[in-house]
Amino acid sequence: MQIDDLFNILHNSLESKNNGKKISLKDMADSLGIAMRTYQDWKLGRAKPQAAGTVMKMLGRLDDDEIIRAVRKINKLEENI
């Protein structure tokens, strides 16, 4: 699986969570605190953030409940920034 596949899966999952409403590249990039062009390049596979593949491999080694726990911890850290 390529990094762009991961970003597309995650983007589509977030749109599904949003009742199927489309999320623009700009809105997603803004919510992530990155430039729209950067997010677009990741989604199209023109650029690959180095850590993304490693993070996904690490998450893939966890059980479902462990993934949820880890992501919730990450979200709490983000809220405190």
Order of alpha helices (4+ residues) and beta strands (2+ residues): alpha-alpha-alpha-alpha-alpha
